[in-house]
Amino acid sequence: MSIAIKTTELSRSFTGGGEKEAGGLFQALSDVNIEIPEGMIYGLLGPNGAGKTTLIKILSTLLLPTSGEAFVNGYNVDNQYDKIRPIINMVSGGENCGYGILTVAENLWMFAQFYGIPTKTAMERIKTLLEIMNLTDKADVKINKLSTGMRQKMNFIRGFVTEPKILFLDEPTLGLDVNAARETRKFVMDWVKNAVEPKTVILTTHYMKEADEMCHKLAIIDSGKILAIDTPANLKKQEAGGASYNITVGYKEFDANSLRAIPGVASFAHSVSDEDAIIEMIFNLEAGGALAKIIEKLSSEGLSILNIHKKEFSLEDAFIKLVGRRLNGGEAGANEHR
């Protein structure tokens, strides 16, 4: 099987912004080594600022690495970007692309022309993709008249109309309703599965279910470093141990570190619902006996327990064990609830 993407000791640093290291540099990526076979949906999971966007920008030739190497379809991003750009495309969720005075079909045709696709071929693809995404009735509508969700659908189509060999999807379902997001995920999976020639997708997402459902393999990244690479099933299996509990309590200030330090707790994370005035806590335990200690500690802290639910070990649990916080940023340090 051919390799679609490969990086070796790939690093990228910036001057200014963020938490600086020695020398006044911010290390966005540090010695990243990944190898992605073609024909795969490969996920990048990590909190905001983990380095996902920097990695994608390097692989899509928008940014040069500080050190190390990156190859896309065998071409070096450093000096063979002219070979890479015709075979890739990118879709970013929430991206405001296109010209408002042009219709949906006109915008998509224009993007196809940037890649030198013959008009007849482009219009056939556009027609098919509009039908798949239920946008046929909007083909002749100017995009400045579209809702946010409709524009995101058009943006999604733009990524596929060029039939790229390698496609970068950065939060592709952002802004879509539940049904549209489901259709989008199915389309991507079918596109890869049924391709005559191998297609490769690199996906970043904040939705654990999306990553679990779509990705053949996942790389978990934090602070510019790869923490783990494996299939979703193997990540869950490898990181599983003891039991996992969701405990809902009434809102009250508390010390997260004191809960994390309870004997038998492997990892802890939480998120706050201001609307419901509750805190959802997730405890991954090394042993089930730690639950009694947790209940005792919560009670001593004056936290009223509303619900306790034992759950199957999930991809989110694996993520929390590796990274130490939830993907949505709900947990960071002591007394930090947002």
Long-range contacts (C-beta under 8 A, 24 or more apart in sequence): 1-37, 1-38, 1-39, 2-37, 2-38, 2-198, 3-35, 3-36, 3-37, 3-38, 3-71, 3-74, 4-36, 4-37, 4-38, 4-39, 4-40, 4-72, 4-73, 4-165, 4-166, 4-198, 4-200, 5-34, 5-35, 5-36, 5-42, 5-59, 5-70, 5-71, 5-72, 5-73, 5-166, 5-200, 5-202, 6-34, 6-35, 6-36, 6-70, 6-71, 7-32, 7-33, 7-34, 7-35, 7-55, 7-59, 7-68, 7-69, 7-70, 7-71, 8-33, 8-68, 8-69, 8-70, 9-33, 9-67, 9-68, 9-69, 10-55, 10-58, 10-65, 10-67, 10-68, 10-69, 10-70, 11-65, 11-66, 11-67, 11-68, 11-224, 12-51, 12-54, 12-58, 12-63, 12-65, 12-66, 12-224, 13-66, 18-49, 27-224, 28-54, 28-224, 29-54, 29-55, 29-58, 29-65, 29-224, 30-223, 30-224, 30-225, 31-68, 31-225, 32-68, 32-221, 32-224, 32-225, 32-226, 33-226, 34-219, 34-226, 34-229, 36-200, 36-202, 36-217, 37-200, 38-165, 38-166, 38-198, 38-199, 38-200, 39-192, 39-195, 39-198, 39-199, 39-200, 40-192, 40-200, 40-201, 40-216, 40-217, 41-188, 41-189, 41-192, 41-200, 41-201, 41-203, 41-214, 41-215, 41-216, 42-200, 42-201, 42-202, 42-203, 42-215, 42-216, 42-217, 42-218, 42-219, 43-202, 43-203, 43-204, 43-205, 43-211, 43-214, 43-215, 43-217, 43-218, 43-219, 44-202, 44-203, 44-204, 44-218, 44-219, 44-221, 45-204, 45-205, 45-211, 45-218, 45-219, 45-220, 45-221, 45-319, 45-327, 46-220, 46-221, 46-222, 46-323, 46-327, 47-222, 47-323, 47-325, 47-327, 47-329, 48-329, 50-221, 50-222, 50-223, 50-224, 51-221, 51-222, 51-223, 51-224, 51-225, 52-170, 52-204, 52-221, 53-170, 53-204, 54-224, 55-221, 56-90, 56-168, 56-170, 56-202, 56-204, 59-168, 59-202, 60-84, 60-88, 60-90, 60-168, 61-85, 61-88, 72-166, 73-165, 73-166, 86-115, 86-116, 87-164, 87-165, 87-166, 88-164, 88-165, 88-166, 88-167, 88-168, 89-158, 89-159, 89-160, 89-162, 89-164, 89-167, 89-168, 90-159, 90-167, 90-168, 90-169, 90-170, 91-155, 91-156, 91-158, 91-159, 91-167, 91-168, 91-169, 91-170, 91-172, 92-155, 92-170, 92-171, 92-172, 93-152, 93-170, 93-171, 93-172, 93-173, 93-174, 93-175, 94-152, 94-171, 94-174, 94-175, 95-155, 96-151, 97-155, 97-158, 98-143, 98-151, 98-154, 98-155, 98-158, 99-143, 100-142, 100-143, 100-144, 101-142, 101-144, 102-142, 102-143, 103-139, 103-140, 103-141, 103-142, 103-143, 104-130, 104-135, 104-138, 104-139, 104-140, 104-141, 104-143, 104-146, 104-154, 105-130, 105-139, 105-140, 107-143, 107-154, 107-158, 108-154, 108-157, 108-158, 108-161, 111-158, 111-161, 111-162, 112-161, 112-162, 115-162, 117-161, 117-162, 122-161, 125-160, 125-161, 125-163, 126-157, 126-161, 129-157, 129-160, 129-161, 130-157, 132-183, 132-187, 133-157, 133-180, 133-183, 133-184, 133-187, 134-180, 134-183, 148-175, 149-175, 149-176, 149-177, 149-180, 152-176, 153-180, 153-184, 156-184, 160-191, 164-199, 165-197, 165-198, 165-199, 165-200, 166-199, 166-200, 166-201, 166-202, 167-199, 167-200, 167-201, 167-202, 168-201, 168-202, 169-201, 169-202, 169-203, 169-204, 170-204, 171-204, 171-205, 171-206, 172-203, 172-205, 173-205, 173-207, 173-210, 181-210, 185-210, 185-213, 185-214, 188-214, 189-214, 206-327, 206-328, 208-314, 208-315, 208-316, 208-319, 208-327, 211-315, 212-314, 212-315, 218-315, 220-318, 220-319, 220-322, 220-323, 222-322, 222-323, 227-322, 227-323, 228-318, 228-322, 232-315, 235-315, 235-318, 236-313, 236-314, 236-315, 236-317, 236-318, 238-318, 239-313, 239-317, 239-318, 239-321, 239-322, 240-313, 240-317, 240-318, 241-266, 241-284, 241-286, 242-266, 242-284, 242-285, 242-286, 242-287, 242-288, 242-290, 243-284, 243-285, 243-287, 243-288, 243-291, 243-310, 244-282, 244-283, 244-284, 244-285, 244-310, 244-311, 244-312, 244-313, 244-314, 244-317, 245-282, 245-283, 245-285, 245-291, 245-294, 245-308, 245-309, 245-310, 245-311, 246-280, 246-281, 246-282, 246-307, 246-308, 246-309, 246-311, 247-280, 247-281, 247-282, 247-283, 247-294, 247-298, 247-305, 247-307, 247-308, 247-309, 248-278, 248-279, 248-280, 248-281, 248-305, 248-306, 248-307, 248-308, 249-278, 249-279, 249-281, 249-298, 249-303, 249-304, 249-305, 249-306, 250-277, 250-278, 250-279, 250-303, 250-304, 250-306, 251-277, 251-278, 251-279, 252-279, 252-301, 252-302, 252-303, 252-304, 253-335, 253-337, 254-279, 254-301, 254-303, 254-335, 255-301, 255-334, 255-335, 256-331, 256-333, 256-334, 256-335, 256-336, 257-333, 257-334, 258-297, 258-301, 258-334, 259-283, 259-294, 259-297, 259-298, 262-290, 262-293, 262-294, 262-297, 263-290, 263-293, 264-289, 264-290, 264-293, 265-290, 265-294, 266-321, 267-317, 267-320, 267-321, 267-324, 268-320, 268-331, 269-320, 269-324, 269-325, 269-326, 269-330, 269-331, 270-326, 270-330, 270-331, 270-337, 271-326, 271-328, 271-330, 271-331, 272-330, 272-337, 272-338, 278-306, 279-303, 279-337, 282-316, 282-317, 282-320, 282-326, 284-313, 284-317, 284-320, 284-321
